[in-house]
């Protein structure tokens, strides 16, 4: 499944520098369920290679 999403840009708060930003992308629930992520086991691995971000479920620990 492929979906188009916008990146959400926010200024970081707290003790962050004045130019610090945070970035978020909303992922559809079906994709999260397909990864096998749950509220109790939500760890994932992010990989960035040549402009491609891959998200994989982290192996059980």
SEDOBA-497285 format. One record per residue: x, y, z of N, C-alpha, C in turn. Coordinates in steps of 0.05 Angstrom, whole numbers, padded with zeros to 5 digits, always signed. Each point is the difference from the previous one (the first is absolute). Layout:
! residues N
XYZXYZXYZ/...
This chain:
! residues 61
+00017-00023+00000-00017+00023+00000+00018+00025+00000/-00007+00019-00016+00015+00025-00001-00020+00023+00005/+00008+00018+00018-00017+00024+00005+00018+00025+00001/-00011+00022-00007+00014+00026+00000-00006+00014+00026/+00020+00009+00014-00004+00015+00026+00017+00025-00001/-00008+00020+00016+00015+00024+00005+00016-00003+00025/+00024+00013+00000+00016+00000+00024-00010+00023+00018/-00003-00005+00025-00009+00021+00019+00025+00012+00013/+00003+00026-00002+00023+00015+00011-00009+00015+00025/+00015-00003+00022-00007+00014+00025+00026+00011+00012/-00002+00023+00012+00023+00010+00015+00002-00016+00026/+00024-00008+00007+00005-00015+00025-00002+00019+00023/-00010-00010+00023-00003+00017+00023+00020-00008+00022/-00005+00009+00024+00017-00007+00022+00027+00013-00002/+00021-00016+00005+00028+00010+00000+00013-00002-00027/-00015-00006-00021+00012-00002-00027+00009+00028-00010/+00019+00000-00019+00009+00025-00011-00023+00014-00014/+00003+00026-00005-00022+00015-00011-00007-00008-00029/+00019-00013-00014-00005-00009-00027-00007-00029-00003/-00002-00014+00023-00006-00029+00000-00028-00006-00011/-00002-00021-00015-00026-00008-00011-00005-00030+00005/-00025-00008+00001-00007-00028+00001-00017-00006-00025/+00001-00025-00009-00013-00008-00025-00016-00025+00005/-00024-00001-00011-00018-00023+00004-00014-00007-00027/-00006-00026-00003-00016-00009-00022-00021-00019+00011/-00025+00005-00006-00021-00018+00009+00000-00025-00018/-00001-00024+00013+00000-00025-00014-00027-00013+00003/-00013-00010-00021-00026-00012+00002+00000-00024+00020/-00022-00003+00014-00003-00022+00020+00005-00027-00013/-00010-00005-00024+00004-00026-00013+00030-00006-00004/+00016+00020-00005+00029-00005-00003+00013-00007+00027/-00008+00014+00021+00011-00005+00026-00008-00028+00009/-00026-00007-00004-00009-00028+00007+00015-00020-00016/+00006+00006-00026+00015-00019-00017+00028-00004+00010/+00012+00020+00012+00027-00003+00012-00001-00018+00024/-00023-00002+00013-00002-00015+00025+00006+00017+00024/+00001+00026-00003+00005+00018+00023-00026+00002+00017/+00004+00000+00027-00022+00003+00018+00007+00021+00021/-00018+00008+00017+00006+00019+00021+00021-00011+00019/+00000-00026+00004+00019-00012+00019+00027-00005-00014/+00000-00006-00026+00024-00006-00015+00002+00018-00024/+00009+00024+00003-00001+00020-00021+00027+00007-00012/+00020-00015+00006+00027+00006-00010+00003-00007-00030/+00010+00019-00015+00005-00005-00029+00028+00009-00007/+00010-00009-00023+00026+00007-00010-00005+00018-00025/+00013+00024+00000+00000+00018-00023+00026-00002-00014/-00001-00002-00027+00024-00002-00016-00002+00021-00022/+00021+00016-00004+00000+00020-00021+00023-00007-00019/-00007-00002-00026+00021-00007-00020-00008+00014-00027/+00017+00018-00009-00004+00013-00026-00028+00012-00003/-00010+00014+00020-00026+00014-00002-00024-00018+00005/+00005-00025+00009-00022-00019+00006+00000-00007+00029/-00022+00005+00014-00003-00007+00028-00016-00026+00002/+00011-00020+00014-00013-00026+00003-00006-00003+00030/-00024-00009+00006-00008-00005+00028-00005-00030+00003/+00013-00013+00019-00003-00028+00005-00006-00004+00030/-00015-00021+00006-00005-00007+00028+00026-00009+00013/+00007+00010+00023+00023-00009+00015-00003-00029+00009/+00021-00016-00002-00002-00028+00009-00006+00000+00030/-00014-00022+00008-00006-00003+00029+00025+00000+00016/+00000+00011+00024+00024+00001+00017-00003-00019+00023/
